[in-house]
Amino acid sequence: MSFEEEHLSGPDVIKVSAKSRSTAVAGAIAGVIREHRYAEVQAIGAGAVNQAVKALAIARGYLSRDEIDIVFTPYFTEVNIDGQERTAVRFAVEPRVPQQ
């Protein structure tokens, strides 16, 4: 399944595969952050995690034009794919809270 077919699997969850274009994923992340102020990016496998991290770095650049700085927190989650439990890496993405 391509990024375009599955990029939003639920409320603000952006699924990334090893074949996803990092710039397309970055655009999706930026759009969701602009609209909802929160997004989740999910990847399974080393190649997918690599593309996700690159997309997050690119999205920071896209959002800097709007003076939005994002931070992301990685965590593991279990997902069911075709009846099999798989471990995914998810990134919770949100605007950085300015320090006082």
C-alpha positions, 0 to 999 in steps of 0.5 A, a space after each residue: 500500500 502506498 503512502 498516498 493510499 494510507 497516509 491517514 488511517 485514523 485521527 491524525 495517524 500518518 503511516 509511513 513505509 520504506 517506499 514513502 517519499 519523505 517530502 510527501 510525508 513532510 507535507 502531510 505532517 505539516 498540514 495536520 499540525 497546521 490544522 490540528 496542532 497534533 499528529 502521530 506518525 507511524 512506521 514499521 521497520 528500519 527503512 520506514 523509520 528512516 523515512 519518517 525521521 527524514 520527513 519529520 526533519 523536512 516538516 520542521 522546515 516547512 513549518 518554520 515558515 509559519 513560525 511553528 517549531 515542532 518536537 516529536 516523541 518516539 514510542 513503541 506500539 503494537 499493531 495488528 496487520 493481517 492477524 499478526 501483532 507487529 511492533 511499530 514506532 510512533 512519533 507524537 508530534 506537536 508544537 514546541 512550547 516556548 520556554 519562559 
